[in-house]
């Protein structure tokens, strides 16, 4: 019987062990998509306790706690940090076979040297042990990042963000690159004219542009896009249920923008046309400055109206959606490609039924200009666990080139989540190791070792080409 989460956790063959320990384990981390706070890095924040760094803002854990019958006050409410941790400790033993169980214990082991199982019986001991370390200088935000061997971090930032904290981090000489990533979702949300108009006003202030017409709006966005570029950004991101690619004319878009600026409600078809235009225009911007664009497709958000009204977005009430993906995605990418304006692109799906769809879609627009120009992104959100990662890599292997894959990211709000890269790397090495042992791929450690190192770090480093 193997020891739980021992040295060879998830590594089922001798080849997998060699690939992981000799090639994957010590590669730096290139975390090109996450939601951690640049402010906390700039301030080199020191967390008071494990709850603050672990449970604040983590809707994965909140979902698990609610499912275990934990009252909301222990998730997002006003219970003390110890009480919240205690309830999480009660939940963890119930989470066996959920990735939360693995992630929890990987983080305890990696950052705190704790190998005991978190439970009500061990909660106080683990609470005290983690908190004692967190209060030392070695556990500031920047030192945790160093401890994890991180090379580059890309945060997620709105076009109106000042990027002052990214600038401060750079000025401080922090050796880890912390760069912004452009997330312009709010610039598309014309279905709520009041919120959209408030956003447009803020955009105008940020760009120092008076926005009256759609042309003004685009000038302001391009101004901010250039500002992000000047601050090291080379990557955009779009969170969409599905890509929208309706036909429209410039006159229609100008009229729609004017209508919404006057407080008018839009018809469903008008909303679709405006969003179609914006996705296209953002693609043009990204290509013009040599960026890569990301599309996170398929989340059905805020399913519980009652709890959304009480707690707001990103609090654990989202699920996998079943939207039409292929046809509109192809239409947008094809339009950009026809005009030689298609940027490097990474596509992520939340519904596993779309794995092969995206794996074949990227092959339609590879043009030989850049190795792996079109990427099928790593298992995302509900799919960033062992089974989801394996299915994503199998689809990519069957229908594309796994060797050119830019690998894993944390997509997390926690500074302890870098172990997700370890989880991915062990899964990757195990996948390849089993193929070697089965005689399906050659036992060539030079070839496979380089492949593993590339997927873990080198491919992403070369793909994004950050300054």
C-alpha positions as CSV (number, residue, x, y, z in Angstrom):
1,X,0.0,0.0,0.0
2,X,1.4,3.4,-1.0
3,X,1.7,6.2,1.5
4,X,-0.9,9.0,0.9
5,X,0.7,11.9,-0.9
6,X,4.2,10.5,-0.6
7,X,7.1,11.3,-2.9
8,X,5.6,9.5,-5.8
9,X,2.0,10.7,-5.4
10,X,0.1,10.1,-8.7
11,X,3.2,8.6,-10.3
12,X,2.3,5.0,-11.1
13,X,5.3,3.8,-13.1
14,X,9.1,4.0,-13.0
15,X,9.1,6.1,-16.1
16,X,6.6,8.6,-14.6
17,X,8.8,8.9,-11.5
18,X,11.9,9.6,-13.6
19,X,10.1,12.2,-15.7
20,X,8.7,14.0,-12.7
21,X,11.7,14.0,-10.4
22,X,14.3,14.6,-13.1
23,X,12.5,17.0,-15.4
24,X,9.3,18.4,-14.1
25,X,9.7,19.0,-10.3
26,X,12.2,21.8,-10.4
27,X,11.0,23.7,-13.4
28,X,10.0,27.3,-12.6
29,X,6.3,28.2,-12.7
30,X,5.0,30.5,-15.4
31,X,1.5,31.4,-14.0
32,X,0.0,33.2,-17.0
33,X,-3.6,33.4,-15.6
34,X,-4.6,34.0,-12.1
35,X,-6.7,36.3,-9.9
36,X,-4.4,37.1,-7.0
37,X,-4.1,40.7,-5.9
38,X,-1.2,42.8,-7.2
39,X,-1.8,45.1,-4.3
40,X,-1.0,42.4,-1.8
41,X,2.2,41.6,-3.7
42,X,3.2,45.3,-3.9
43,X,2.6,45.6,-0.2
44,X,4.3,42.3,0.5
45,X,1.3,41.4,2.7
46,X,1.7,39.3,5.7
47,X,-1.4,37.2,6.5
48,X,-2.4,36.9,10.1
49,X,-3.7,33.3,9.8
50,X,-4.3,30.4,7.5
51,X,-8.0,31.3,7.0
52,X,-7.0,34.7,5.5
53,X,-4.7,33.2,2.9
54,X,-6.8,30.0,2.4
55,X,-10.5,30.7,2.7
56,X,-11.0,34.3,1.9
57,X,-12.4,34.5,-1.6
58,X,-12.1,30.8,-2.3
59,X,-15.5,29.8,-3.8
60,X,-14.2,26.2,-4.4
61,X,-14.0,25.7,-0.6
62,X,-17.2,27.6,0.1
63,X,-19.1,25.2,-2.3
64,X,-17.7,22.2,-0.4
65,X,-18.6,23.7,3.0
66,X,-22.1,24.5,2.0
67,X,-22.5,21.0,0.6
68,X,-21.4,19.7,4.0
69,X,-24.2,21.6,5.7
70,X,-22.1,24.6,6.9
71,X,-24.0,27.8,7.5
72,X,-23.1,30.8,5.3
73,X,-21.7,32.8,8.2
74,X,-18.7,30.4,8.2
75,X,-18.1,30.8,4.5
76,X,-18.6,34.5,3.6
77,X,-20.2,35.7,6.8
78,X,-19.0,37.3,10.1
79,X,-17.8,34.2,11.9
80,X,-14.3,34.4,13.3
81,X,-11.3,33.2,11.3
82,X,-10.8,30.3,13.7
83,X,-14.5,29.3,13.4
84,X,-14.3,29.4,9.6
85,X,-11.1,27.2,9.6
86,X,-12.8,24.8,12.1
87,X,-15.7,24.4,9.7
88,X,-13.3,23.8,6.8
89,X,-11.5,21.2,8.9
90,X,-14.8,19.4,9.4
91,X,-15.5,19.5,5.7
92,X,-12.1,18.2,4.5
93,X,-12.6,14.5,5.5
94,X,-15.9,14.6,3.7
95,X,-14.1,15.8,0.5
96,X,-12.3,12.5,-0.2
97,X,-12.1,12.0,-4.0
98,X,-12.8,15.7,-4.6
99,X,-9.7,17.6,-5.8
100,X,-10.1,19.9,-2.8
101,X,-8.8,17.0,-0.6
102,X,-5.7,16.8,-2.7
103,X,-5.1,20.5,-3.0
104,X,-5.6,21.1,0.7
105,X,-2.9,18.5,1.7
106,X,-0.5,19.4,-1.1
107,X,-0.5,23.0,0.1
108,X,-0.1,22.0,3.8
109,X,2.8,19.8,2.8
110,X,4.5,22.1,0.3
111,X,4.4,25.4,2.3
112,X,4.2,24.3,5.9
113,X,5.7,20.8,6.0
114,X,2.5,19.4,7.5
115,X,1.7,15.8,6.4
116,X,-1.2,15.1,8.8
117,X,-4.7,14.9,7.5
118,X,-6.8,18.0,8.3
119,X,-9.8,17.0,10.4
120,X,-11.5,18.2,13.6
121,X,-8.9,16.2,15.6
122,X,-6.0,18.0,14.0
123,X,-7.5,21.4,13.3
124,X,-6.1,23.2,16.3
125,X,-2.6,21.8,15.8
126,X,-2.5,22.7,12.1
127,X,-4.0,26.1,12.8
128,X,-1.3,26.9,15.3
129,X,1.5,25.5,13.2
130,X,0.5,27.3,10.0
131,X,-0.2,30.6,11.8
132,X,3.2,30.6,13.6
133,X,4.9,30.4,10.2
134,X,2.7,32.9,8.5
135,X,3.6,35.5,11.0
136,X,7.3,35.2,10.2
137,X,9.0,37.3,7.4
138,X,9.6,34.2,5.4
139,X,5.9,33.9,4.7
140,X,5.2,37.3,3.3
141,X,3.4,37.2,-0.2
142,X,6.7,37.7,-2.1
143,X,8.5,35.1,-0.1
144,X,5.7,32.6,-0.7
145,X,6.0,33.3,-4.4
146,X,9.7,32.7,-4.2
147,X,9.2,29.5,-2.2
148,X,7.1,28.2,-5.0
149,X,9.8,28.9,-7.6
150,X,7.6,31.3,-9.6
151,X,9.1,33.0,-12.7
152,X,6.1,35.1,-14.0
153,X,2.6,36.0,-12.8
154,X,-0.1,37.5,-14.9
155,X,-3.0,38.9,-12.9
156,X,-6.5,39.7,-14.3
157,X,-7.1,43.5,-14.7
158,X,-9.9,45.7,-16.0
159,X,-9.0,48.3,-18.7
160,X,-9.7,51.1,-16.2
161,X,-7.3,49.8,-13.6
162,X,-4.4,52.2,-12.8
163,X,-1.8,49.4,-12.7
164,X,-0.1,51.3,-9.9
165,X,0.7,48.2,-8.0
166,X,2.3,46.5,-11.0
167,X,4.4,49.6,-11.4
168,X,5.3,49.6,-7.8
169,X,6.3,45.9,-7.9
170,X,8.6,46.6,-10.9
171,X,10.1,49.7,-9.3
172,X,10.9,47.7,-6.1
173,X,13.0,45.4,-8.2
174,X,11.1,42.2,-7.3
175,X,12.7,39.5,-9.4
176,X,9.5,37.7,-10.2
177,X,7.6,39.4,-13.1
178,X,4.1,40.4,-12.1
179,X,2.3,41.6,-15.2
180,X,-1.2,42.7,-16.0
181,X,-3.6,40.9,-18.3
182,X,-6.4,42.8,-20.1
183,X,-9.9,41.6,-19.1
184,X,-12.4,43.9,-20.9
185,X,-15.7,42.0,-20.1
186,X,-17.4,45.1,-18.6
187,X,-16.9,47.0,-21.8
188,X,-19.3,44.6,-23.5
189,X,-22.1,44.4,-21.0
190,X,-24.6,46.7,-22.7
191,X,-27.5,44.5,-21.5
192,X,-27.5,46.6,-18.3
193,X,-27.4,50.2,-19.6
194,X,-27.1,51.8,-16.1
195,X,-24.0,49.7,-15.2
196,X,-22.5,50.0,-18.7
197,X,-22.9,53.8,-18.7
198,X,-21.2,54.1,-15.3
199,X,-18.4,52.0,-16.7
200,X,-18.0,54.1,-19.8
201,X,-17.8,57.2,-17.7
202,X,-15.0,55.7,-15.6
203,X,-13.2,54.5,-18.8
204,X,-13.4,58.1,-20.2
205,X,-11.7,59.4,-17.0
206,X,-9.0,56.7,-17.1
207,X,-8.2,57.4,-20.8
208,X,-8.8,61.2,-20.4
209,X,-11.2,61.0,-23.3
210,X,-14.7,62.4,-23.5
211,X,-16.9,59.6,-24.7
212,X,-19.9,60.6,-26.7
213,X,-19.8,58.3,-29.7
214,X,-18.8,54.8,-30.4
215,X,-15.7,56.1,-32.0
216,X,-14.8,57.9,-28.8
217,X,-15.4,54.6,-26.9
218,X,-13.0,52.7,-29.1
219,X,-10.4,55.5,-28.9
220,X,-10.6,55.3,-25.1
221,X,-10.2,51.5,-25.1
222,X,-7.3,51.6,-27.5
223,X,-5.7,54.3,-25.3
224,X,-5.9,51.9,-22.3
225,X,-4.8,48.9,-24.4
226,X,-1.6,50.9,-25.2
227,X,-1.2,51.8,-21.6
228,X,-1.4,48.1,-20.6
229,X,1.1,47.3,-23.3
230,X,3.5,50.0,-22.0
231,X,3.2,48.3,-18.6
232,X,4.3,44.9,-19.9
233,X,0.9,43.4,-20.8
234,X,0.9,41.0,-23.7
235,X,-2.2,39.0,-22.9
236,X,-5.9,39.5,-22.9
237,X,-8.7,37.4,-21.5
238,X,-12.5,37.1,-22.2
239,X,-14.9,35.3,-19.9
240,X,-17.9,34.5,-22.1
241,X,-20.7,32.0,-22.1
242,X,-19.9,31.4,-25.7
243,X,-18.3,33.5,-28.4
244,X,-20.9,35.7,-30.2
245,X,-20.4,36.4,-33.9
246,X,-23.5,38.0,-35.4
247,X,-23.4,40.1,-38.5
248,X,-23.6,43.9,-38.0
249,X,-22.8,47.1,-39.7
250,X,-20.8,50.1,-38.4
251,X,-23.9,52.2,-38.5
252,X,-25.9,49.7,-36.4
253,X,-23.1,49.6,-33.7
254,X,-23.0,53.4,-33.6
255,X,-26.7,53.6,-33.2
256,X,-26.8,50.8,-30.5
257,X,-24.0,52.7,-28.5
258,X,-25.9,56.0,-28.8
259,X,-29.1,54.3,-27.7
260,X,-27.6,52.7,-24.6
261,X,-25.8,56.0,-23.7
262,X,-29.1,57.7,-23.6
263,X,-30.4,55.1,-21.2
264,X,-32.4,53.0,-23.7
265,X,-32.9,49.3,-23.2
266,X,-31.6,47.1,-26.0
267,X,-33.3,44.2,-27.8
268,X,-31.6,40.8,-27.5
269,X,-30.4,41.1,-31.1
270,X,-28.9,44.5,-30.5
271,X,-26.9,43.1,-27.5
272,X,-25.6,40.2,-29.6
273,X,-24.5,42.5,-32.4
274,X,-22.7,44.9,-30.0
275,X,-20.9,42.0,-28.2
276,X,-19.9,40.5,-31.6
277,X,-18.4,43.8,-32.7
278,X,-16.5,44.2,-29.4
279,X,-14.9,40.7,-29.6
280,X,-13.8,41.4,-33.1
281,X,-12.4,44.8,-32.2
282,X,-10.6,43.4,-29.2
283,X,-9.1,40.8,-31.4
284,X,-7.8,43.5,-33.8
285,X,-6.2,45.4,-30.9
286,X,-4.5,42.3,-29.6
287,X,-3.0,41.4,-33.0
288,X,-1.9,45.0,-33.6
289,X,0.4,44.9,-30.5
290,X,1.5,41.3,-30.8
291,X,-0.5,40.0,-27.8
292,X,-2.1,36.6,-27.2
293,X,-5.9,36.4,-26.5
294,X,-7.7,34.0,-24.2
295,X,-11.3,32.9,-24.3
296,X,-12.8,31.2,-21.2
297,X,-16.0,29.6,-22.6
298,X,-18.9,27.9,-21.0
299,X,-19.6,29.1,-17.5
300,X,-23.3,29.4,-16.5
301,X,-23.0,32.0,-13.8
302,X,-25.0,33.2,-10.8
303,X,-27.6,30.3,-11.0
304,X,-29.0,31.1,-7.6
305,X,-30.7,34.5,-7.9
306,X,-31.4,34.6,-4.1
307,X,-27.8,34.1,-3.2
308,X,-26.4,36.2,-6.0
309,X,-28.6,39.1,-4.7
310,X,-27.2,38.4,-1.2
311,X,-23.5,37.7,-1.9
312,X,-22.8,39.0,-5.4
313,X,-20.8,37.3,-8.2
314,X,-17.9,34.8,-7.9
315,X,-19.2,33.4,-4.6
316,X,-19.7,29.8,-5.7
317,X,-23.0,29.6,-7.5
318,X,-21.8,29.0,-11.1
319,X,-21.8,25.8,-13.0
320,X,-21.0,24.2,-16.4
321,X,-23.2,25.5,-19.2
322,X,-24.3,23.9,-22.5
323,X,-24.0,26.6,-25.1
324,X,-23.5,26.4,-28.9
325,X,-19.7,26.8,-29.2
326,X,-18.4,25.7,-32.5
327,X,-20.1,27.7,-35.2
328,X,-19.8,31.2,-33.7
329,X,-16.3,30.6,-32.5
330,X,-15.3,29.5,-36.0
331,X,-17.0,32.5,-37.5
332,X,-15.0,35.0,-35.3
333,X,-11.7,33.3,-35.7
334,X,-12.2,32.9,-39.5
335,X,-13.1,36.6,-39.9
336,X,-9.9,37.7,-38.1
337,X,-7.8,35.1,-40.0
338,X,-9.2,36.2,-43.4
339,X,-8.0,39.7,-42.6
340,X,-4.6,38.4,-41.3
341,X,-5.6,39.9,-37.9
342,X,-5.8,36.7,-35.8
343,X,-3.6,36.9,-32.7
344,X,-2.1,33.9,-30.8
345,X,-5.2,32.4,-29.2
346,X,-5.9,30.1,-26.2
347,X,-9.3,28.5,-25.9
348,X,-10.6,27.0,-22.6
349,X,-13.8,25.1,-22.3
350,X,-15.8,24.4,-19.1
351,X,-18.0,21.7,-20.5
352,X,-16.0,18.5,-21.1
353,X,-18.2,17.6,-24.1
354,X,-16.4,20.5,-25.9
355,X,-12.9,19.0,-25.5
356,X,-12.6,17.5,-29.0
357,X,-14.4,20.5,-30.5
358,X,-11.8,22.9,-29.3
359,X,-8.9,20.5,-30.0
360,X,-10.0,20.4,-33.6
361,X,-10.9,24.1,-33.8
362,X,-7.3,25.2,-33.0
363,X,-6.1,23.1,-35.9
364,X,-8.2,25.1,-38.4
365,X,-6.2,28.3,-37.8
366,X,-2.6,27.1,-37.2
367,X,-0.7,29.0,-39.9
368,X,3.0,28.0,-39.4
369,X,3.9,31.5,-38.2
370,X,4.3,30.5,-34.6
371,X,4.6,27.0,-33.1
372,X,1.4,26.3,-31.3
373,X,-0.1,29.6,-32.3
374,X,-3.6,28.3,-31.5
375,X,-3.8,26.6,-28.1
376,X,-6.3,24.3,-26.4
377,X,-6.0,25.6,-22.9
378,X,-5.6,23.5,-19.8
379,X,-8.4,22.0,-17.8
380,X,-10.3,25.0,-16.3
381,X,-12.3,25.5,-13.1
382,X,-14.5,22.4,-12.7
383,X,-12.0,20.5,-15.0
384,X,-8.7,21.4,-13.3
385,X,-8.5,18.1,-11.5
386,X,-6.7,14.8,-12.5
387,X,-9.6,13.4,-14.6
388,X,-10.2,16.8,-16.4
389,X,-6.5,17.3,-17.0
390,X,-6.1,13.9,-18.5
391,X,-9.1,14.2,-20.7
392,X,-7.9,17.6,-22.0
393,X,-4.4,16.3,-22.7
394,X,-5.7,13.2,-24.3
395,X,-7.9,15.2,-26.7
396,X,-5.0,17.5,-27.5
397,X,-2.7,14.6,-28.0
398,X,-5.2,12.8,-30.3
399,X,-6.0,15.9,-32.4
400,X,-3.0,18.3,-32.1
401,X,0.5,18.5,-30.7
402,X,0.8,18.0,-26.9
403,X,4.5,18.9,-27.2
404,X,3.6,22.5,-28.0
405,X,1.1,22.9,-25.1
406,X,1.7,26.0,-22.9
407,X,0.7,24.0,-19.8
408,X,-0.9,24.8,-16.5
409,X,-2.0,27.9,-14.6
410,X,-3.5,28.4,-11.2
411,X,-6.6,30.5,-12.1
412,X,-6.7,31.2,-8.3
413,X,-7.1,33.9,-5.8
414,X,-4.8,32.2,-3.2
415,X,-1.0,32.5,-2.9
416,X,-0.9,28.9,-1.9
417,X,-2.3,27.5,-5.1
418,X,1.0,27.1,-6.9
419,X,0.8,23.4,-6.0
420,X,-1.8,23.1,-8.8
421,X,1.2,23.2,-11.1
422,X,2.7,20.3,-9.2
423,X,-0.6,18.4,-9.4
424,X,-0.6,19.0,-13.2
425,X,3.0,18.0,-13.6
426,X,2.6,14.8,-11.8
427,X,-0.5,14.0,-13.9
428,X,1.3,14.8,-17.1
429,X,4.3,12.6,-16.2
430,X,2.0,9.8,-15.2
431,X,0.2,10.0,-18.5
432,X,3.4,9.8,-20.5
433,X,4.9,7.2,-18.1
434,X,2.0,4.8,-18.7
435,X,2.4,5.1,-22.4
436,X,6.1,4.2,-22.2
437,X,5.4,1.2,-20.0
438,X,2.7,0.1,-22.4
439,X,5.1,0.4,-25.4
440,X,3.0,3.1,-27.0
441,X,5.7,5.8,-27.1
442,X,9.5,5.3,-27.0
443,X,11.5,5.1,-23.8
444,X,13.6,8.0,-24.8
445,X,14.3,10.1,-21.7
446,X,16.1,12.8,-23.7
447,X,13.1,13.3,-26.0
448,X,10.4,12.9,-23.3
449,X,12.3,14.9,-20.7
450,X,12.6,17.9,-23.0
451,X,8.9,17.5,-23.8
452,X,8.0,17.6,-20.1
453,X,10.2,20.6,-19.4
454,X,8.7,22.5,-22.4
455,X,5.1,21.9,-21.3
456,X,5.9,22.8,-17.7
457,X,7.7,26.1,-18.5
458,X,9.6,26.6,-21.7
459,X,6.6,26.7,-24.1
460,X,4.8,29.4,-22.1
461,X,7.9,31.4,-21.7
462,X,8.5,31.4,-25.5
463,X,4.9,31.7,-26.5
464,X,4.1,34.9,-24.6
465,X,7.5,36.6,-25.1
466,X,7.0,39.1,-22.3
467,X,9.4,42.0,-22.2
